């Protein structure tokens, strides 16, 4: 879907029940220009600070389930609050941002908006947030369980047995190897080259020839 400017009340459809009023407080108070955009492979959300008379700008992928949407939005709001307090004088994902993001997560967790397994997975993020949402592998694995629309024929690499042959979205074919820290060591069939692939990557199973 194309990028869309959503009326504030329509935003409620993207959020977990009971979270709208808390979210809209930040959006309205800081005059955020919020855009719901199409799926992006590299990022789930994005923040651009106010400049030259323009408002703060946040964009969030519209294909995320409600819990992942809210957490991604809080990640970007933490950037906004960090900028409001420190301007450009601190690192984008430095200790100042981590403190603010952790505080936001604690606030929203205390509102009992998330299922227990998501709350449990969020604890690591609260203690030491990752610079990107894609870096929160364990959390994302839990969040993806709540996706309403499952892509038929696609599986997360983490759910496949070692030795499975799969095809990525760009058409390349790999064989799954063992897990190395957070990612899986996989071999590209055509070249024999080794790649480290995220466990949350969605792939199609293919038969080895």
C-alpha positions in Angstrom: 0.0 0.0 0.0 1.2 3.5 -0.7 2.1 6.0 2.1 -1.0 7.4 3.6 -1.8 10.4 5.9 -4.2 9.1 8.5 -6.7 11.2 10.4 -5.9 10.8 14.1 -9.0 8.8 14.9 -8.1 6.3 12.1 -4.8 5.8 13.9 -6.8 3.9 16.6 -7.3 1.0 14.1 -3.5 0.4 14.1 -3.1 0.3 17.8 -3.8 -2.2 20.6 -7.1 -1.6 22.5 -6.7 1.1 25.2 -3.5 2.7 23.9 -4.9 5.4 21.6 -5.3 8.2 24.2 -1.7 7.7 25.5 -0.3 7.7 22.0 -2.4 10.7 20.7 -1.2 12.8 23.7 2.4 12.6 22.2 1.3 13.1 18.6 -0.8 16.2 19.3 1.5 17.7 22.0 4.5 17.6 19.7 2.5 18.2 16.5 3.9 15.0 14.9 3.3 14.5 11.1 2.5 10.8 11.2 2.6 8.7 8.0 1.5 5.0 7.7 3.6 3.6 4.8 4.1 0.5 2.8 6.3 -2.4 4.0 10.1 -1.5 4.0 12.6 -4.3 4.3 15.3 -2.4 6.1 13.2 -0.4 8.6 9.9 -0.7 10.5 9.7 3.0 11.3 11.5 6.3 10.8 11.9 9.6 12.6 12.8 13.0 11.2 13.1 16.0 13.6 11.5 19.3 13.1 13.5 21.7 10.9 12.9 24.9 8.9 9.4 25.4 10.4 8.3 21.8 9.6 6.8 19.4 12.1 8.4 16.3 13.5 7.9 13.5 11.1 7.4 9.8 11.9 6.5 7.0 9.5 5.5 3.5 10.5 5.0 0.4 8.3 1.3 -0.2 8.0 1.6 -4.0 7.6 2.7 -4.5 11.3 0.4 -6.1 13.8 -1.0 -3.8 16.5 1.5 -4.7 19.1 4.5 -4.4 16.8 3.1 -1.1 15.4 2.9 0.4 18.9 6.4 -0.7 20.0 7.8 0.6 16.7 6.0 3.9 17.3 7.4 4.2 20.8 10.9 3.6 19.4 10.4 6.6 17.1 8.8 8.7 19.7 11.8 8.1 21.9 13.9 9.7 19.2 11.6 12.7 19.2 11.7 13.1 22.9 15.5 12.7 22.9 15.8 15.5 20.2 13.4 17.7 22.2 15.6 17.4 25.3 19.1 17.2 23.8 18.8 18.4 20.2 21.6 16.9 18.1 24.1 16.9 21.0 23.8 13.1 21.7 24.2 9.9 19.7 20.9 8.7 18.0 20.9 5.5 20.0 23.0 6.5 22.9 22.3 6.3 26.6 20.0 9.2 26.5 17.7 7.6 23.9 17.9 4.3 25.7 16.8 5.8 28.9 13.8 7.6 27.3 12.8 4.6 25.3 12.9 2.3 28.3 10.8 4.8 30.3 8.2 4.8 27.5 8.1 1.0 27.4 7.7 0.8 31.1 4.8 3.3 31.0 3.0 1.4 28.3 3.6 -2.0 29.8 2.2 -0.8 33.1 -1.0 0.1 31.3 -1.5 -3.7 30.6 -1.7 -3.3 26.9 0.4 -6.3 25.9 -0.1 -10.1 26.3 2.1 -11.6 29.0 4.5 -13.3 26.6 5.2 -9.9 24.9 5.7 -8.3 28.3 8.2 -11.0 29.1 10.0 -10.5 25.8 10.1 -6.7 26.3 12.1 -7.0 29.5 15.4 -7.1 27.6 14.5 -4.1 25.6 13.6 -2.2 28.8 17.0 -3.0 30.3 19.1 -2.4 27.1 17.2 -1.4 24.0 18.6 -2.3 20.6 19.4 0.4 18.1 16.9 -1.0 15.6 13.7 -2.9 16.0 15.2 -5.6 13.7 17.9 -6.1 16.3 15.3 -7.3 18.9 15.2 -10.8 17.4 13.6 -12.6 20.4 11.0 -9.9 20.8 10.2 -9.9 17.1 9.8 -13.7 17.1 7.1 -13.3 19.8 5.5 -10.3 18.1 5.2 -12.0 14.7 2.9 -14.7 16.4 0.2 -12.0 16.5 0.3 -11.2 12.8 -3.3 -11.4 11.5 -2.4 -12.2 7.9 0.1 -15.0 7.4 1.7 -15.2 4.0 0.7 -18.6 2.5 3.7 -20.8 1.9 6.1 -18.6 3.9 7.9 -19.6 7.1 10.4 -18.0 9.5 13.9 -19.5 9.1 13.9 -20.1 12.9 11.0 -22.6 12.4 12.7 -24.7 9.7 14.8 -27.8 10.5 18.6 -27.5 10.0 19.3 -28.7 6.5 16.1 -27.3 5.0 16.4 -25.7 1.5 14.6 -22.4 1.1 14.1 -19.5 -1.2 14.4 -15.8 -0.2 12.2 -13.1 -1.6 14.9 -12.1 -4.1 14.8 -15.6 -5.6 18.1 -17.0 -4.2 18.1 -20.5 -2.8 19.9 -21.5 0.5 20.4 -24.4 2.8 19.9 -23.7 6.5 22.8 -24.4 8.8 23.3 -24.1 12.5 22.6 -21.0 14.6 25.6 -18.7 15.2 24.7 -16.4 18.1 21.6 -14.7 16.9 21.6 -15.6 13.2 21.7 -18.8 11.1 24.7 -19.8 9.0 23.3 -20.6 5.6 24.9 -21.7 2.3 23.7 -20.3 -1.1 23.2 -23.3 -3.3 24.3 -21.6 -6.6 27.6 -20.2 -5.3 28.5 -22.1 -2.2 28.9 -18.8 -0.4 28.1 -18.6 3.3 25.6 -16.0 4.6 24.3 -15.1 8.1 20.5 -14.8 7.9 18.1 -13.5 10.5 15.8 -16.1 12.1 12.8 -13.9 11.5 13.4 -13.8 7.7 10.4 -15.1 5.8 11.2 -17.7 3.2 9.6 -20.4 1.0 10.6 -24.1 1.4 11.8 -25.7 -1.9 12.7 -29.2 -2.7 16.4 -29.9 -3.1 17.3 -31.2 -6.6 
